[in-house]
Structures are given as structure tokens and as C-alpha cells.
Amino acid sequence: MPYALPPGSGPDTTGVTLRVDTPRLFTLTTPFAYAPHQPLPPKLDALLPTDPTPPDAEHRWVRVPAGSTDLGSVPGVLWGLVASYGRHTLAVLVHDHLTDRASTAARPERFARQCAADEVFYAALGDPGAGQYRAGRFRSLVLWGGVSVARYFGHHRFGFGTLVAATVGGWLAGAWVAQNAGGQPFPVAGWILFVVGLALLVMAGLFATRLARTRPRGVAANPAERAVEPTRLQAAAGFMPGSSGEVGRPADRWVVRAMVAGAVLLLAWGAWSAMPLPPLIGNGVPGFVAVLGALVFVAGSGFLALSPVRRDGLLPLLLAVAGPPVGLVALMTVVALYLLWVPDAFGPVSEGPVNTVGPTLRPQ
């Protein structure tokens, strides 16, 4: 059990209570404790606060007291990607408490203490014992990347500069590969690949829906009821609820995943053959710049991997891959918000979009 939650918690609720103070600030009124399912490295574990009254002596517990929190410090323009609350709420509350403690430590110790806080946060996000409050892999990676960038920006400016340089180097090297690795365009072949890929994706969706939601005729809805003998086709297709009530054999579900992976590959192949990327900067990225960028990317990643959190070596790759789409989401959100705000701009009160771009409130 990774969490020691307040009384009243159960499968449908955590029992944790938050009081709303402002649209962005809350107060946790019900303390709880968390124990990472995997122990931290000894150097980081020693930087965590000691719980004077641990729920048991078998785990390394972190006590989260009552106090102020802004939940996930996700910029408003990225709420369409990851909200400030959700499956990651408990992990965010643990991280907020440890971050507050790190910020009050002596300056030379802040980076290491924040490393420990981020490691506990990452463990809590994907904790297998958290039930419905376990975040998915994508959400965990995005949130961990965000707090890690903030850690370097706030407590290790040289490391932050290295991270930025390595990310830019990765972009330059990737741009050179994109503009030189493609061959002659084949629009007809590209469109054929698109059609086949989309058809395979639709088939995978229909198959997955059938596996997840369809109960074959002849099978009782209630296990206590008497079921009619299934047909040979139903038995051969594998659309039969198992002992857990889940329809479909494990092999069938892996077939769906393989179909989705194949569809993604076909769509990417079609995009590559039908729409080769033009040079991004004038006549393109020169070869020596691409080589220099690759060297900076590798050197920067190696330097970051020397931090107390070895996973930091993946940060340049994460930012190089996820940075452009995340920036595009933020830009589209800002544009949409301001377009939706235009009618209000002609009203008696005009302060710009609220509750998403910034914390500004209209006077009541």
C-alpha cells in the first residue's frame, strides 16, 4: 500500500480534502503519507524528511502535512495536454510538500534536495499500487520532464544552459537528417500508403471496440444466469468473456496493438514519401552544423546523466522530440482563447482571457 490516506478513503475516493482559496491556490486539510514502491538511491533517500510517526517500519514514509498547494504547476495554455489535477493529484501533493522543503534549504543543497523530490514524484506517478490514481506513462513522462526543467532553471543555471544547448543541437541534427534522408517524392504511392494505414487503423478500432464492449449472443450478462451454448464462430473468434469478465483472449488484444503499430508505420511512411520535408533554414542545415549539433547533444546528455538523477540524460531527447508539438499546442490554445475573448472585449469590463492564460479575474 503506497499511501496511508485519511479515514474515509476507499476505492471511489482518497479521503483527501482540499479547500479552495483562490482559483489557483488550495489548502490541503487532511494530512497523509506516501512510501515509494522502489527505494531511492541512498544519497537521495538521506535528503528526504523523516516521518516521526510512520504507519509501519517496513517502508520509507514521507509525511505530507496540511498546507497550501497549487496542485500541478501546469501553465494554463497546456491544460489541453495535461491538467493540474487528475490521476496525478496525490503525486502532485507529495511533490509540492517536498519542493517547499527543498526551497527552504541552504542554497548548495537545493538542487540535490529537489532531485530527491522529483524522484519521489516520478515514483508516485507510476506507482503500481496507486490504483486509479496511477498516471499513465505519457502523463508521467510529461510531468517529470516539466518539473526537471524547472529544477535546472531554478537551482542549476549551468545545467539549464547545457540542457538548452543539447536540445538545440538535437534539433539541428534532426533537421539535417530530415532534409537529406528522404528520396524523390512518390505522391501516388504515398496516398496509397495513407489509405491502407487509415483502413488498418479503423479495423483496429472496430476490433478493439468489439473486444471491450460486445457481449456475444448466447452468453449470459450475469454469471449467475444460465448461459446458452455459444456458437462455433463465437468460440473460434475468441469473443468470450473470461473469468474476469474481460472479452477476448490475450492474443487478440496483442493483435489490436500490432494493427495500431502497423497503421502508424504506414501513415508515417506515406507522409515521408508523399511530402518530403523542405529545408527549414534557407538552403538547409549545413553538414558541419549538424555534426556539431549532434556532438553538443551527446555531450550535453552525458553531462546531465551525471546528476543524482541518471534519467536526466534523457531530458534533451525528451525536449527535442516533445518540445515542438507542445509549443504548437500552447500557441493554438492562446490563439483560440483570444479569438473567443474578442466578443467580451467590447463589453464594459475587458481584462483579457481569464482562468486559462493567467490568474486575472474579472471583478464581481
C-alpha positions, 0 to 999 in steps of 0.5 A: 500500500503506497499511501496511508490516506485519511479515514474515509478513503476507499476505492471511489475516493482518497479521503483527501480534502482540499479547500479552495482559496483562490482559483489557483491556490488550495489548502490541503486539510487532511494530512497523509503519507506516501512510501515509494514502491522502489527505494531511492538511491541512498544519497537521495533517500538521506535528503528526504524528511523523516516521518516521526510517526510512520504507519509501519517500519517496513517502508520509507514514509514521507509525511505530507502535512496540511498546507497550501498547494497549487496542485500541478504547476501546469501553465494554463495554455497546456491544460489541453495536454495535461491538467493540474489535477487528475490521476496525478493529484496525490503525486502532485501533493507529495511533490509540492510538500517536498519542493517547499522543503527543498526551497527552504534549504541552504542554497548548495543543497537545493538542487540535490534536495529537489532531485530527491523530490522529483524522484519521489514524484516520478515514483508516485506517478507510476506507482503500481499500487496507486490504483486509479490514481496511477498516471499513465506513462505519457502523463508521467513522462510529461510531468517529470520532464516539466518539473526537471526543467524547472529544477535546472532553471531554478537551482542549476543555471549551468545545467539549464544552459547545457540542457538548452544547448543539447536540445538545440543541437538535437534539433539541428541534427534532426533537421539535417537528417530530415532534409537529406534522408528522404528520396524523390517524392512518390505522391501516388504511392504515398496516398496509397500508403495513407489509405491502407494505414487509415483502413488498418487503423479503423479495423483496429478500432472496430476490433478493439471496440468489439473486444471491450464492449460486445457481449456475444449472443448466447452468453449470459450478462450475469454469471449467475444466469444460465448461459446458452451454448455459444456458437462455433464462430463465437468460440473460434473468434475468441469473443468470450468473456473470461473469468474476469469478465474481460472479452477476448483472449490475450492474443487478440488484444496483442493483435489490436496493438500490432494493427495500431503499430502497423497503421502508424508505420504506414501513415508515417511512411506515406507522409515521408514519401508523399511530402518530403520535408523542405529545408527549414533554414534557407538552403538547409542545415549545413553538414558541419552544423549538424555534426556539431549539433549532434556532438553538443547533444551527446555531450550535453546528455552525458553531462546531465546523466551525471546528476543524482538523477541518471534519467536526466540524460534523457531530458534533451531527447525528451525536449527535442522530440516533445518540445515542438508539438507542445509549443504548437499546442500552447500557441493554438490554445492562446490563439483560440482563447483570444479569438473567443475573448474578442466578443467580451472585449467590447463589453464594459469590463475587458481584462483579457482571457481569464482562468486559462492564460493567467490568474486575472479575474474579472471583478464581481 
